[in-house]
Structures are given as structure tokens and as C-alpha cells.
Amino acid sequence: MSRNLLRWGNNPQLVFENEHEFYRALGHLSNPKAYTISYEFNKRTGSYSDACRIRILASAKNIPQAFEKKKKQITV
């Protein structure tokens, strides 16, 4: 697997340690009771760019490490 596939976003926003974590995260994202994914058309309102948002719902359990790391960065 390409290392580029393990790094999502420009900064990057999400970094997966390995293929196992990457595919586990994809499986988690397919659970609509634990995650929502939305696309925001921010350019239409004059913002810098559009955005895709992943929201982790309170019902999510055993969250992948890449998501946990990002949550800690955001809440600091």
C-alpha cells in the first residue's frame, strides 16, 4: 500500500499507522450510528474552500487511533 494512502488531507488531517488501521477506520466510517460524513459547500458563501467533515457520534466505540489523535489535537 502506498504511504500516501495512509495520510489524508493537506496538513495531513489524518495519519494512519498502517494498512490495518486504515481499513479498520473505513469500516468504522460505514456505521451511520457512530459517524456522519458531510460535505460543506463553503466556497458558495465566500470561504476559502469547501470542506468534508467527519463527525464522531457519542455512540462510537473503540475509535481508530488516527481519529483519537485528531480529536486530541482539536480539543487542545
DRENDO-1510 file (C-alpha; in Angstrom, 1 decimal, always signed):
<recs>
REC; n; res; u; v; w
REC; 1; MET; +0.0; +0.0; +0.0 .
REC; 2; SER; +1.2; +3.5; -0.8 .
REC; 3; ARG; +2.3; +5.7; +2.2 .
REC; 4; ASN; +0.2; +8.4; +0.6 .
REC; 5; LEU; -2.9; +6.5; +1.2 .
REC; 6; LEU; -2.1; +6.5; +4.9 .
REC; 7; ARG; -2.0; +10.3; +5.1 .
REC; 8; TRP; -5.3; +12.1; +4.4 .
REC; 9; GLY; -5.6; +15.8; +4.0 .
REC; 10; ASN; -3.1; +18.7; +3.4 .
REC; 11; ASN; -1.6; +19.0; +6.9 .
REC; 12; PRO; -2.3; +15.9; +6.9 .
REC; 13; GLN; -5.5; +15.9; +8.9 .
REC; 14; LEU; -5.4; +12.1; +9.5 .
REC; 15; VAL; -2.4; +9.8; +9.6 .
REC; 16; PHE; -2.9; +6.1; +9.8 .
REC; 17; GLU; -0.1; +3.9; +11.3 .
REC; 18; ASN; -0.6; +1.0; +8.8 .
REC; 19; GLU; -3.0; -0.7; +6.4 .
REC; 20; HIS; -4.8; -2.5; +9.3 .
REC; 21; GLU; -5.7; +0.8; +10.9 .
REC; 22; PHE; -6.7; +2.4; +7.6 .
REC; 23; TYR; -9.1; -0.4; +6.7 .
REC; 24; ARG; -10.4; -0.6; +10.2 .
REC; 25; ALA; -11.2; +3.1; +10.0 .
REC; 26; LEU; -13.0; +2.7; +6.7 .
REC; 27; GLY; -15.2; +0.0; +8.4 .
REC; 28; HIS; -16.0; +2.3; +11.2 .
REC; 29; LEU; -17.0; +5.2; +8.9 .
REC; 30; SER; -19.5; +2.9; +7.2 .
REC; 31; ASN; -21.5; +2.8; +10.5 .
REC; 32; PRO; -24.1; +5.6; +10.4 .
REC; 33; LYS; -24.9; +5.1; +14.1 .
REC; 34; ALA; -21.4; +6.1; +15.0 .
REC; 35; TYR; -20.2; +8.5; +12.4 .
REC; 36; THR; -21.5; +11.1; +9.9 .
REC; 37; ILE; -19.8; +12.4; +6.9 .
REC; 38; SER; -20.8; +15.7; +5.3 .
REC; 39; TYR; -19.6; +17.9; +2.5 .
REC; 40; GLU; -19.9; +21.7; +3.0 .
REC; 41; PHE; -20.0; +24.0; +0.0 .
REC; 42; ASN; -18.1; +26.8; +1.7 .
REC; 43; LYS; -16.9; +28.5; -1.5 .
REC; 44; ARG; -20.5; +29.4; -2.2 .
REC; 45; THR; -20.5; +31.7; +0.9 .
REC; 46; GLY; -17.1; +33.2; +0.1 .
REC; 47; SER; -15.0; +31.0; +2.4 .
REC; 48; TYR; -11.5; +29.8; +1.3 .
REC; 49; SER; -12.5; +26.3; +0.3 .
REC; 50; ASP; -15.1; +23.6; +0.5 .
REC; 51; ALA; -14.7; +21.0; +3.3 .
REC; 52; CYS; -15.6; +17.4; +4.1 .
REC; 53; ARG; -16.4; +16.8; +7.8 .
REC; 54; ILE; -16.3; +13.5; +9.7 .
REC; 55; ARG; -18.2; +13.7; +13.0 .
REC; 56; ILE; -17.8; +11.0; +15.6 .
REC; 57; LEU; -21.1; +10.5; +17.4 .
REC; 58; ALA; -21.3; +9.7; +21.1 .
REC; 59; SER; -22.3; +6.1; +20.3 .
REC; 60; ALA; -19.0; +5.3; +18.6 .
REC; 61; LYS; -16.9; +2.7; +20.4 .
REC; 62; ASN; -13.3; +1.5; +20.0 .
REC; 63; ILE; -12.4; +4.5; +17.8 .
REC; 64; PRO; -9.4; +4.1; +15.5 .
REC; 65; GLN; -6.2; +5.6; +16.8 .
REC; 66; ALA; -5.9; +8.2; +13.9 .
REC; 67; PHE; -9.3; +9.6; +14.9 .
REC; 68; GLU; -8.4; +9.7; +18.6 .
REC; 69; LYS; -5.2; +11.6; +17.8 .
REC; 70; LYS; -7.1; +14.1; +15.7 .
REC; 71; LYS; -9.7; +14.6; +18.4 .
REC; 72; LYS; -7.0; +15.4; +20.9 .
REC; 73; GLN; -5.4; +18.0; +18.5 .
REC; 74; ILE; -8.7; +19.7; +18.1 .
REC; 75; THR; -9.7; +19.9; +21.7 .
REC; 76; VAL; -6.3; +21.4; +22.8 .
</recs>
